[in-house]
């Protein structure tokens, strides 16, 4: 029932990752569902209320859960926390601690200080999630850069898609919103993705299921690199047919 609760959360709140889970082998789904549901709960915690303290309390709840998993003792009962504790070992929980801490930046609605700060945010959020998922599916430590590079690229693609909504919520999403800066940023993302792809073949097929949630990254980043004005205009998304084809291709090849 807890896994079903995770699936229900994802279907409503993060349909792209929900689709990626459905495209993954059945053996990977009990691992990916609680990880992605955890990520969803943490990502939306800063936005549930205009009161910063409420968001802070929610984030601290998830941080405390990770600390409990690290400690190896009793873990609180919850529809997401319970299955998550069965997926993560202590080291896996440590991988996700920066993910929670990075989301505290969203509470402040403050702009990133510089490009390196933005890159670190992407690495601590999406990069950490990709590696935690890959590791939980059996990836070896030598493959960590593959998952982190892919995750950072996927995180950037998702962020660029969300720019209009983030601005509407009072966030300054980009360090530099000029077209040439957006174009350079998208090209950086494509470089991260290309670097990750060089290592895909050395990753076990089941562990590569953790990469599927980045199935939109290549198309989104390519469009932003060629037509950066689409980012601010909210016209970056692909057609539904193109998205389905990209996911089908990724599910067959386990490559993004």
C-alpha positions in Angstrom: 0.0 0.0 0.0 2.9 2.4 0.7 4.3 1.8 -2.8 0.8 2.5 -4.2 0.7 5.7 -2.2 4.1 6.7 -3.7 2.8 5.9 -7.2 -0.4 8.0 -6.6 1.7 11.0 -5.4 4.0 10.8 -8.4 1.2 10.4 -10.9 -0.4 13.6 -9.6 2.7 15.7 -8.7 5.5 14.5 -11.0 4.0 12.9 -14.1 7.3 12.8 -16.0 9.0 10.7 -13.3 5.9 8.6 -13.0 6.1 7.8 -16.7 9.8 7.0 -16.3 8.9 4.5 -13.5 6.3 2.8 -15.7 8.9 2.5 -18.5 11.4 0.9 -16.1 11.7 -2.9 -15.5 9.3 -4.2 -12.9 12.3 -5.0 -10.6 13.3 -1.3 -10.5 9.9 0.2 -9.6 9.9 -0.6 -5.8 13.2 1.2 -5.6 12.4 4.2 -7.8 8.9 4.9 -6.5 9.8 5.8 -2.9 12.9 7.7 -4.0 10.9 9.9 -6.5 8.0 10.4 -4.0 10.5 11.5 -1.4 12.0 14.0 -4.0 8.6 15.3 -4.8 7.7 15.9 -1.2 11.0 17.7 -0.5 10.8 19.7 -3.7 7.3 21.1 -2.9 7.9 21.6 0.8 9.1 25.2 0.3 6.1 26.2 -1.7 3.2 24.8 0.4 2.8 28.0 2.4 3.9 31.7 2.3 5.1 31.1 5.8 8.8 30.3 5.7 8.7 28.5 9.0 6.1 26.0 7.7 8.4 25.1 4.8 11.4 24.9 7.1 9.5 22.5 9.4 8.6 20.3 6.5 12.1 20.2 5.2 13.5 19.4 8.7 11.1 16.5 9.0 12.6 14.9 5.9 16.1 15.7 7.0 15.4 14.0 10.4 14.1 11.0 8.5 17.4 10.7 6.6 19.3 11.0 9.9 17.2 8.1 11.3 18.1 5.9 8.3 21.8 6.9 8.7 21.7 6.0 12.4 20.2 2.6 11.6 17.6 2.7 14.4 13.8 3.0 14.4 12.5 5.0 11.4 9.2 7.0 11.6 6.1 5.5 9.9 4.8 7.3 6.9 3.5 6.3 3.5 6.7 7.5 1.8 9.2 7.3 4.7 8.5 3.6 5.4 9.2 2.3 1.8 12.1 4.7 1.5 13.8 3.3 4.6 13.7 -0.1 2.9 15.4 1.2 -0.2 18.2 3.3 1.4 21.1 2.2 3.5 23.1 4.7 5.6 25.4 5.8 2.8 22.4 6.1 0.4 20.6 8.4 2.9 23.8 10.5 3.2 23.7 11.1 -0.6 20.3 12.7 -0.2 21.0 15.0 2.7 22.4 17.7 0.4 19.1 17.5 -1.6 17.1 18.5 1.4 19.5 21.2 2.4 19.6 22.7 -1.1 15.8 23.1 -1.0 16.2 25.6 1.8 17.3 28.1 -0.8 13.8 27.9 -2.3 12.4 29.0 1.0 14.2 32.4 0.7 13.2 33.0 -3.0 16.6 34.6 -3.3 18.6 34.6 -6.6 21.6 32.5 -6.9 24.8 34.4 -6.1 26.6 33.2 -9.3 26.8 30.4 -11.8 28.8 28.1 -9.6 26.1 28.4 -6.9 23.4 27.4 -9.5 25.5 24.5 -10.7 25.9 23.3 -7.1 22.1 23.5 -6.6 21.5 21.3 -9.6 24.1 18.9 -8.5 22.8 18.7 -4.9 19.2 18.2 -6.1 18.9 16.3 -9.4 22.4 15.1 -9.4 22.1 13.6 -5.9 18.7 12.0 -6.8 20.1 10.3 -9.9 23.1 8.9 -8.0 21.0 7.7 -5.0 18.6 5.9 -7.4 21.5 4.4 -9.5 23.3 3.3 -6.3 20.1 1.7 -4.9 19.7 -0.2 -8.1 23.2 -1.6 -7.8 25.5 0.8 -9.6 29.1 0.8 -8.4 30.9 3.8 -7.1 32.9 4.2 -10.2 29.7 5.1 -12.1 28.8 8.0 -9.8 30.0 10.7 -12.2 27.8 9.2 -14.9 24.7 9.5 -12.8 25.6 12.9 -11.4 26.3 14.4 -14.9 23.1 13.0 -16.3 21.2 14.2 -13.2 22.6 17.7 -13.5 21.7 17.9 -17.1 18.2 16.7 -16.4 17.8 19.1 -13.5 18.8 22.0 -15.7 16.3 21.0 -18.4 13.5 20.8 -15.8 14.5 24.1 -14.3 14.4 25.8 -17.7 11.0 24.4 -18.4 9.9 25.8 -15.0 11.3 29.3 -15.4 7.9 31.1 -16.1 6.3 29.4 -13.1 9.2 30.1 -10.8 9.1 33.8 -11.8 5.4 33.9 -11.1 6.1 32.5 -7.6 8.6 35.3 -6.9 11.8 33.4 -7.6 14.6 34.8 -9.7 15.4 31.5 -11.5 18.5 32.4 -13.6 21.7 34.1 -12.7 21.7 35.8 -16.2 18.5 35.8 -18.2 19.9 37.2 -21.4 19.4 35.1 -24.5 23.2 34.5 -25.0 23.6 33.4 -21.3 20.6 31.0 -21.5 22.1 29.6 -24.7 25.5 29.1 -23.0 23.8 27.5 -20.0 21.9 25.0 -22.2 25.1 24.1 -24.1 26.7 23.4 -20.7 23.8 21.0 -20.0 24.3 19.3 -23.3 28.0 18.9 -22.5 27.1 17.3 -19.1 24.7 14.9 -20.9 27.3 14.0 -23.5 29.9 13.3 -20.8 27.4 11.1 -19.0 26.6 9.2 -22.2 30.2 8.1 -22.6 29.8 6.0 -19.5 26.3 4.6 -20.0 27.6 1.3 -21.5 29.5 0.4 -18.4 26.5 0.7 -16.2 24.4 -2.4 -15.4 21.1 -2.4 -17.4 18.9 -2.4 -14.3 20.9 0.5 -12.7 20.4 2.5 -15.9 16.7 2.6 -15.1 17.7 5.4 -12.8 18.6 7.5 -15.8 15.1 7.2 -17.5 13.7 10.2 -15.6 16.0 12.4 -17.7 14.4 11.3 -20.9 13.3 14.9 -21.8 16.7 16.5 -21.2 18.3 16.2 -24.6 15.3 17.7 -26.5 14.7 20.5 -24.0 18.3 21.5 -23.8 18.8 21.4 -27.5 15.7 23.6 -28.0 17.0 26.1 -25.4 20.4 26.2 -27.0 19.0 26.9 -30.5 16.1 29.2 -29.4 16.8 30.6 -26.0 13.8 33.0 -26.2 11.5 30.0 -25.7 12.6 29.7 -22.1 11.1 33.0 -20.8 8.1 32.6 -23.1 7.3 29.2 -21.7 7.5 27.6 -25.2 10.3 25.1 -24.4 8.3 21.9 -24.1 8.1 19.4 -26.9 5.0 18.0 -28.4 3.2 15.2 -26.6 4.1 12.9 -29.5 7.8 13.8 -29.4 7.8 13.2 -25.6 6.2 9.7 -26.0 8.7 8.8 -28.7 11.7 10.0 -26.6 10.5 7.9 -23.6 9.9 4.9 -25.7 13.4 5.2 -27.2 14.9 5.6 -23.7 13.0 2.7 -22.3 14.3 0.4 -25.0 18.0 1.5 -25.0 18.2 2.6 -21.3 20.0 5.7 -22.6 18.9 9.3 -22.5 
